């Protein structure tokens, strides 16, 4: 980061302090109550980005319930989470939405959104040893072998289903190298106004300084879901992956399964009716992270949960399901606490409310704080396509000139229609 950028962030953070100091004491109290009972668990920062609205920059839970609205579920322990309407971009409720935390493999949503359009699906590539060398210890792998040939389609299945860091690194090399890919991801994050995000690795593996937020991860999901291939890959439950080709023998395949347990219903997790992706992650620093999208009765919601402290088995999935249930029940009964902003290139003076315009674009960049104490103390450890129906309710964001248009339809995979309702 340049000295000029650091100076600007420091000045902006200092400017925000007086305003935040006058915030109601109840906000900080709520945040403290939500933190794990573990004394080592950090508190959220007092200064956070206000991109998307001023309430989203405050610590603690933010929700405006109207008469008849259901209360938020009590058993949600994520350090940071957000519930957003994918059609309107309204944020229905949030908790420390801009807390900059290690993202784990949910960062692969940004990787895919950045690189997917650059590589033809049918392009073939023979893997070299250097392309799969140096992966982090304990990395999730799909099982790519050197001197074996794979299509780009095969590699994306490895990324989305098995969260394969080996597949990510091969695709990165095909995209000009890991360093170039990280640069492109950072630029794309800034174009999406995901200003909490600092990209160090393309696969989300724990590295010092690599952070994102529940707000930013939700932006990545929304952007990625505009792409048909992204939607189909992230909603695919199972697929065949090429095995090793041995001389004189037909190349065998083996089955890979999506690690999103709300989609597959594995390991005792009840599959969520209407789930259509997106991405899960788990590392030593990040804990469990997850962004999910689901449709019910014509309503499409995005939920992100980061690092739950609950001892409940598969807490990140169960907490996501509770927040989705709440969001569907609360639709039309809550006043939004913010919004998912449009990409920088699509933003217009009339495309958002006053809170967003004051917190997005140049102002949002000024309000972007440096790495907070919590994310700093967290450093130092580590660790084909879905079958689509015709058109059902969903979201497709289109850029047309300077306008940011929302098309409320997208294809959902047949799988979600067959799952039992929770």
C-alpha positions as CSV (number, residue, x, y, z in Angstrom):
1,X,0.0,0.0,0.0
2,X,1.4,3.4,-1.0
3,X,2.3,6.0,1.6
4,X,-0.3,8.4,0.2
5,X,-3.0,5.7,0.5
6,X,-2.1,5.0,4.1
7,X,-2.1,8.7,4.9
8,X,-5.6,9.1,3.4
9,X,-7.0,6.2,5.3
10,X,-5.5,7.4,8.6
11,X,-7.0,10.9,8.1
12,X,-10.4,9.4,7.2
13,X,-10.4,7.2,10.2
14,X,-9.5,10.0,12.5
15,X,-12.3,12.2,11.0
16,X,-14.9,9.5,11.8
17,X,-14.0,9.0,15.4
18,X,-15.9,12.0,16.8
19,X,-19.1,11.0,15.0
20,X,-18.8,7.4,16.1
21,X,-18.1,8.4,19.6
22,X,-21.5,10.0,19.9
23,X,-23.2,6.8,18.7
24,X,-25.6,5.2,21.2
25,X,-23.9,3.1,23.8
26,X,-26.3,0.3,23.2
27,X,-24.6,-0.4,19.9
28,X,-21.3,-1.3,21.5
29,X,-23.1,-3.2,24.2
30,X,-24.9,-5.4,21.7
31,X,-21.6,-6.1,20.0
32,X,-19.9,-7.2,23.2
33,X,-22.8,-9.5,24.0
34,X,-22.5,-11.1,20.6
35,X,-18.8,-11.9,21.0
36,X,-17.8,-15.4,22.0
37,X,-17.5,-16.0,25.7
38,X,-13.9,-17.0,24.9
39,X,-11.9,-14.2,26.5
40,X,-9.5,-14.4,23.6
41,X,-12.2,-13.4,21.0
42,X,-11.6,-9.8,19.8
43,X,-14.2,-7.1,19.9
44,X,-15.3,-5.5,16.6
45,X,-13.5,-2.2,15.7
46,X,-15.1,1.0,16.6
47,X,-14.3,2.5,13.2
48,X,-15.5,0.6,10.1
49,X,-16.4,1.5,6.5
50,X,-19.8,3.1,5.9
51,X,-20.1,1.9,2.3
52,X,-23.7,1.0,1.8
53,X,-25.0,3.2,4.6
54,X,-23.9,4.7,7.9
55,X,-25.6,2.1,10.1
56,X,-23.4,-0.6,8.4
57,X,-20.4,1.1,9.8
58,X,-21.5,0.8,13.4
59,X,-20.5,-2.2,15.6
60,X,-23.2,-4.6,16.8
61,X,-26.5,-5.7,15.3
62,X,-28.4,-3.4,13.1
63,X,-32.0,-4.0,12.3
64,X,-35.2,-1.9,12.1
65,X,-38.2,-4.0,12.9
66,X,-41.6,-2.8,11.9
67,X,-44.9,-4.0,13.4
68,X,-45.4,-7.7,12.7
69,X,-41.8,-8.4,12.0
70,X,-40.2,-11.5,13.5
71,X,-37.3,-11.0,15.9
72,X,-33.9,-12.0,14.8
73,X,-32.8,-15.6,15.8
74,X,-30.9,-15.5,19.1
75,X,-28.6,-18.5,18.3
76,X,-26.4,-16.7,15.8
77,X,-22.8,-16.3,17.0
78,X,-21.0,-15.2,13.8
79,X,-18.5,-12.4,14.4
80,X,-19.9,-10.8,11.3
81,X,-23.0,-11.5,9.2
82,X,-25.4,-9.9,6.8
83,X,-28.9,-10.6,5.3
84,X,-29.6,-8.9,2.0
85,X,-32.3,-8.9,-0.6
86,X,-30.6,-9.9,-3.9
87,X,-33.3,-8.1,-6.0
88,X,-33.6,-4.8,-4.3
89,X,-30.1,-4.8,-2.8
90,X,-31.6,-3.8,0.6
91,X,-29.7,-5.0,3.6
92,X,-32.4,-6.3,5.9
93,X,-30.1,-6.8,8.9
94,X,-26.4,-6.9,9.7
95,X,-23.9,-7.5,12.5
96,X,-20.5,-5.9,12.2
97,X,-21.0,-6.0,8.4
98,X,-17.7,-4.2,7.6
99,X,-15.5,-6.0,10.2
100,X,-12.3,-6.9,8.2
101,X,-11.7,-10.6,8.9
102,X,-9.8,-13.5,7.2
103,X,-12.2,-14.8,4.5
104,X,-10.9,-18.3,3.8
105,X,-12.2,-19.9,0.6
106,X,-15.1,-17.6,0.3
107,X,-12.5,-15.3,-1.4
108,X,-12.7,-17.8,-4.3
109,X,-16.0,-16.1,-5.3
110,X,-13.9,-13.0,-6.1
111,X,-11.4,-15.2,-7.9
112,X,-14.1,-16.8,-10.0
113,X,-15.9,-13.5,-10.7
114,X,-12.6,-12.0,-11.9
115,X,-11.1,-14.9,-14.0
116,X,-14.1,-16.8,-15.3
117,X,-14.7,-14.5,-18.3
118,X,-11.1,-14.6,-19.3
119,X,-10.7,-18.3,-20.1
120,X,-12.7,-20.4,-22.6
121,X,-14.4,-23.4,-21.0
122,X,-13.1,-25.8,-23.6
123,X,-9.5,-24.7,-23.5
124,X,-7.2,-27.6,-22.6
125,X,-4.1,-27.2,-20.4
126,X,-1.4,-29.7,-19.4
127,X,-0.3,-29.0,-15.9
128,X,3.3,-28.4,-15.0
129,X,4.9,-29.2,-11.6
130,X,5.5,-25.6,-10.8
131,X,1.8,-24.7,-11.1
132,X,0.8,-26.9,-8.2
133,X,3.9,-26.4,-6.1
134,X,4.0,-24.3,-3.0
135,X,0.4,-24.8,-1.9
136,X,-0.3,-24.0,1.7
137,X,-0.1,-26.8,4.2
138,X,-3.5,-28.4,4.6
139,X,-4.9,-26.8,1.5
140,X,-8.1,-28.3,0.1
141,X,-7.3,-30.1,-3.2
142,X,-9.3,-31.6,-6.0
143,X,-6.4,-33.9,-7.0
144,X,-4.8,-32.4,-10.0
145,X,-1.7,-34.2,-11.3
146,X,1.3,-32.8,-13.2
147,X,1.7,-33.8,-16.9
148,X,-2.1,-34.4,-17.0
149,X,-4.4,-32.4,-19.3
150,X,-7.6,-30.8,-18.1
151,X,-10.1,-28.5,-19.6
152,X,-10.9,-25.1,-18.0
153,X,-14.3,-26.5,-17.3
154,X,-12.7,-29.4,-15.3
155,X,-10.7,-26.9,-13.3
156,X,-13.7,-24.7,-12.5
157,X,-15.5,-27.8,-11.2
158,X,-12.5,-28.4,-9.0
159,X,-12.7,-24.8,-7.7
160,X,-16.4,-24.6,-7.0
161,X,-17.1,-28.2,-5.8
162,X,-13.9,-29.2,-3.9
163,X,-12.6,-25.7,-3.2
164,X,-9.4,-27.0,-4.8
165,X,-6.4,-24.6,-4.2
166,X,-4.6,-26.7,-6.8
167,X,-7.2,-25.8,-9.4
168,X,-7.1,-22.2,-8.4
169,X,-3.3,-22.0,-8.9
170,X,-3.4,-23.7,-12.3
171,X,-6.1,-21.3,-13.5
172,X,-4.1,-18.4,-12.1
173,X,-1.1,-19.5,-14.1
174,X,-3.2,-19.7,-17.2
175,X,-4.4,-16.2,-16.4
176,X,-0.9,-14.7,-16.4
177,X,0.4,-16.0,-13.0
178,X,-0.6,-15.8,-9.4
179,X,0.8,-12.3,-8.9
180,X,-1.1,-10.9,-11.9
181,X,-4.3,-12.7,-10.8
182,X,-4.1,-11.2,-7.3
183,X,-3.7,-7.8,-8.9
184,X,-6.7,-8.3,-11.0
185,X,-8.8,-9.5,-8.1
186,X,-7.8,-6.4,-6.0
187,X,-8.8,-4.1,-8.9
188,X,-12.1,-5.9,-9.4
189,X,-12.9,-5.7,-5.7
190,X,-12.3,-2.0,-5.8
191,X,-14.5,-1.7,-8.9
192,X,-17.3,-3.5,-7.0
193,X,-16.7,-1.1,-4.1
194,X,-15.6,-4.0,-1.9
195,X,-13.2,-1.7,0.0
196,X,-12.7,-3.9,3.0
197,X,-10.9,-6.5,1.0
198,X,-7.1,-6.9,0.7
199,X,-6.1,-9.8,-1.6
200,X,-2.9,-11.6,-0.9
201,X,-3.6,-15.1,-2.4
202,X,-6.1,-16.1,-5.1
203,X,-7.4,-19.1,-3.1
204,X,-8.2,-17.4,0.3
205,X,-5.5,-19.4,2.1
206,X,-4.4,-17.7,5.4
207,X,-1.8,-15.0,4.7
208,X,-0.9,-12.0,6.8
209,X,-3.0,-8.9,5.7
210,X,-5.6,-10.9,3.7
211,X,-9.0,-9.7,4.9
212,X,-12.5,-9.2,3.6
213,X,-15.9,-8.6,5.3
214,X,-19.4,-10.0,5.2
215,X,-20.5,-7.0,3.2
216,X,-17.7,-7.5,0.6
217,X,-18.3,-11.2,0.3
218,X,-21.9,-10.5,-0.4
219,X,-21.0,-8.1,-3.1
220,X,-18.7,-10.8,-4.7
221,X,-21.5,-13.3,-4.6
222,X,-24.0,-10.9,-6.2
223,X,-21.6,-10.0,-8.9
224,X,-20.6,-13.6,-9.6
225,X,-24.2,-14.8,-9.8
226,X,-24.8,-12.5,-12.8
227,X,-22.7,-14.9,-14.8
228,X,-24.4,-18.1,-16.0
229,X,-21.3,-20.3,-15.7
230,X,-20.8,-19.0,-12.1
231,X,-24.4,-19.9,-11.2
232,X,-24.2,-23.3,-12.7
233,X,-20.9,-24.2,-11.1
234,X,-21.8,-23.0,-7.6
235,X,-25.1,-24.9,-7.7
236,X,-23.7,-28.2,-8.9
237,X,-23.8,-30.8,-6.2
238,X,-21.7,-33.6,-7.8
239,X,-19.7,-34.0,-10.9
240,X,-17.1,-36.4,-12.5
241,X,-13.5,-35.2,-12.5
242,X,-10.7,-36.6,-14.7
243,X,-8.3,-39.0,-13.1
244,X,-4.8,-39.9,-14.1
245,X,-4.3,-40.9,-17.7
246,X,-2.1,-44.1,-17.8
247,X,-0.5,-45.4,-21.0
248,X,-2.6,-47.8,-22.9
249,X,-5.7,-47.3,-20.7
250,X,-8.8,-45.3,-20.9
251,X,-8.8,-42.3,-18.6
252,X,-10.9,-42.9,-15.6
253,X,-12.9,-40.3,-13.7
254,X,-13.8,-39.9,-10.0
255,X,-16.7,-38.2,-8.4
256,X,-16.3,-34.9,-6.6
257,X,-18.9,-33.4,-4.3
258,X,-19.7,-29.8,-3.4
259,X,-18.4,-28.8,0.0
260,X,-21.5,-26.6,0.5
261,X,-23.5,-28.8,2.9
262,X,-26.6,-26.7,2.7
263,X,-26.7,-27.8,-1.0
264,X,-25.7,-31.5,-0.6
265,X,-27.1,-32.2,2.9
266,X,-24.0,-34.1,3.9
267,X,-22.7,-34.8,7.4
268,X,-26.0,-34.3,9.1
269,X,-26.8,-30.9,7.7
270,X,-30.3,-30.5,6.5
271,X,-30.3,-29.3,2.8
272,X,-31.9,-25.9,2.5
273,X,-34.9,-25.6,0.3
274,X,-34.2,-23.2,-2.5
275,X,-30.4,-23.0,-2.0
276,X,-28.5,-22.3,-5.1
277,X,-24.9,-21.8,-4.0
278,X,-22.6,-20.0,-3.2
279,X,-19.3,-20.8,-1.4
280,X,-18.0,-22.0,2.0
281,X,-14.6,-21.8,3.6
282,X,-12.7,-22.9,6.6
283,X,-9.1,-22.1,7.8
284,X,-7.3,-21.7,11.1
285,X,-7.5,-17.9,11.1
286,X,-10.8,-17.5,9.4
287,X,-12.7,-20.2,11.2
288,X,-15.8,-21.1,9.2
289,X,-17.2,-18.7,6.6
290,X,-20.1,-19.1,4.2
291,X,-22.1,-17.1,1.7
292,X,-25.3,-18.6,0.5
293,X,-28.1,-17.6,-1.9
294,X,-31.6,-19.0,-1.7
295,X,-35.0,-18.4,-3.3
296,X,-38.4,-18.9,-1.7
297,X,-41.8,-17.7,-2.9
298,X,-40.2,-15.4,-5.5
299,X,-37.9,-13.8,-3.0
300,X,-34.1,-14.2,-3.4
301,X,-31.8,-13.6,-0.4
302,X,-28.1,-13.5,0.1
303,X,-26.6,-14.3,3.6
304,X,-23.0,-14.3,4.7
305,X,-21.8,-15.5,8.0
306,X,-18.2,-15.2,9.2
307,X,-16.5,-17.1,12.0
308,X,-19.3,-18.3,14.4
309,X,-18.1,-19.0,17.9
310,X,-20.8,-21.5,18.7
311,X,-19.8,-25.1,19.5
312,X,-22.8,-26.3,17.5
313,X,-21.9,-28.8,14.8
314,X,-21.7,-27.1,11.4
315,X,-22.6,-23.8,13.0
316,X,-21.9,-21.7,10.0
317,X,-24.5,-23.6,7.9
318,X,-27.2,-23.7,10.6
319,X,-26.7,-20.0,11.4
320,X,-27.0,-19.2,7.7
321,X,-30.2,-21.3,7.5
322,X,-31.7,-19.4,10.5
323,X,-30.9,-16.1,9.0
324,X,-32.4,-17.1,5.7
325,X,-35.5,-18.3,7.4
326,X,-35.7,-14.9,9.3
327,X,-35.1,-13.0,6.1
328,X,-37.9,-14.7,4.2
329,X,-40.3,-14.2,7.1
330,X,-39.2,-10.6,7.6
331,X,-39.5,-9.5,4.0
332,X,-41.6,-6.3,3.8
333,X,-41.7,-6.0,7.6
334,X,-38.3,-4.4,8.2
335,X,-36.8,-1.0,7.2
336,X,-33.5,-1.6,5.4
337,X,-30.4,-0.7,7.4
338,X,-28.3,-0.1,4.3
339,X,-27.9,-1.4,0.8
340,X,-25.5,-3.4,-1.5
341,X,-23.9,-0.7,-3.6
342,X,-23.6,-0.8,-7.3
343,X,-20.2,-1.3,-9.0
344,X,-18.2,2.0,-9.3
345,X,-18.6,2.0,-13.1
346,X,-22.4,1.7,-12.8
347,X,-23.0,4.2,-10.1
348,X,-25.0,7.3,-10.9
349,X,-26.1,10.2,-8.8
350,X,-29.7,9.0,-9.0
351,X,-29.1,5.3,-8.5
352,X,-28.9,5.4,-4.7
353,X,-30.1,7.2,-1.6
354,X,-28.2,9.9,0.2
355,X,-26.6,7.6,2.7
356,X,-25.2,5.4,-0.1
357,X,-24.0,8.4,-2.1
358,X,-22.2,9.8,0.9
359,X,-20.5,6.4,1.6
360,X,-19.8,5.0,-1.8
361,X,-17.4,6.0,-4.5
362,X,-14.7,8.5,-3.5
363,X,-16.3,9.0,-0.1
364,X,-16.4,5.3,0.6
365,X,-12.7,5.1,-0.2
366,X,-12.0,7.9,2.2
367,X,-14.0,6.1,4.9
368,X,-12.1,2.9,4.4
369,X,-10.2,2.1,7.6
370,X,-6.9,0.3,7.7
371,X,-6.6,-3.3,9.0
372,X,-8.4,-3.3,12.4
373,X,-7.0,-4.6,15.6
374,X,-9.0,-7.8,15.4
375,X,-7.7,-8.8,12.0
376,X,-4.2,-7.9,13.0
377,X,-4.2,-10.1,16.1
378,X,-5.7,-12.9,14.0
379,X,-2.5,-13.2,12.0
380,X,0.2,-15.7,12.8
381,X,-1.4,-19.1,12.3
382,X,-2.7,-21.2,9.5
383,X,-3.8,-24.1,9.4
384,X,-21.4,-30.8,-15.9
385,X,-22.8,-27.6,-14.6
386,X,-26.1,-27.7,-12.7
387,X,-29.3,-28.6,-14.5
388,X,-31.4,-25.4,-15.0
389,X,-35.1,-25.0,-15.2
390,X,-36.5,-22.5,-17.6
391,X,-36.6,-19.2,-15.8
392,X,-37.6,-18.8,-12.1
393,X,-37.3,-16.0,-9.6
394,X,-33.9,-14.6,-9.0
395,X,-31.5,-11.8,-9.8
396,X,-29.4,-10.8,-12.8
397,X,-27.8,-7.4,-12.6
398,X,-27.1,-5.8,-16.0
399,X,-24.9,-2.8,-16.8
400,X,-26.5,-0.7,-19.5
401,X,-24.5,2.5,-20.2
402,X,-24.4,4.4,-16.9
403,X,-27.5,2.7,-15.5
404,X,-27.5,-0.1,-13.0
405,X,-30.5,-2.3,-13.8
406,X,-31.9,-5.2,-11.9
407,X,-33.5,-8.0,-13.8
408,X,-35.4,-10.2,-11.3
409,X,-35.0,-13.5,-13.0
410,X,-32.4,-16.2,-13.2
411,X,-32.3,-20.0,-13.7
412,X,-32.3,-22.1,-10.6
413,X,-31.0,-25.6,-10.7
414,X,-33.4,-28.5,-10.7
415,X,-31.8,-29.8,-7.5
416,X,-33.3,-27.1,-5.3
417,X,-36.8,-27.9,-6.4
418,X,-36.4,-31.5,-5.2
419,X,-35.0,-30.8,-1.8
420,X,-37.4,-31.0,1.2
421,X,-38.5,-27.7,2.7
422,X,-37.0,-27.0,6.2
